Amino acid sequence: MPVENNPLDVLSTNERQIAGFLLEGMSVSEISKRLSISYHEVAETSKQIKRLLNVSTIAEMRNLISSR
């Protein structure tokens, strides 16, 4: 039986950190303050995460991860 990969494995360390915060329910603004990076950088990274995971929403991301 093949081993299921964690969908987050395709993400960089920074993307994984931001994805974790998003999954915890933090807003882009809260994440940018927490990481001391620009709002724009977090928003763009959030879009990139969704593209890489082939999801449109955080809820879809949760479902993808919980199904593994």
Residue pairs with C-beta under 8 A, 6 or more apart in sequence:
4 68
5 68
6 65
6 68
7 53
7 64
7 65
7 68
8 16
8 19
8 53
8 65
10 52
10 53
11 19
11 49
11 52
11 53
14 45
15 45
15 48
15 49
15 52
17 35
18 31
18 35
18 42
18 45
18 46
18 49
19 49
19 61
21 30
21 31
21 34
22 31
22 46
22 49
22 58
22 61
23 58
23 61
23 62
23 65
26 34
28 39
28 42
28 43
28 46
29 39
31 42
32 38
32 39
32 41
32 42
35 42
49 61
50 56
50 57
50 61
53 61
53 64
55 61
55 64
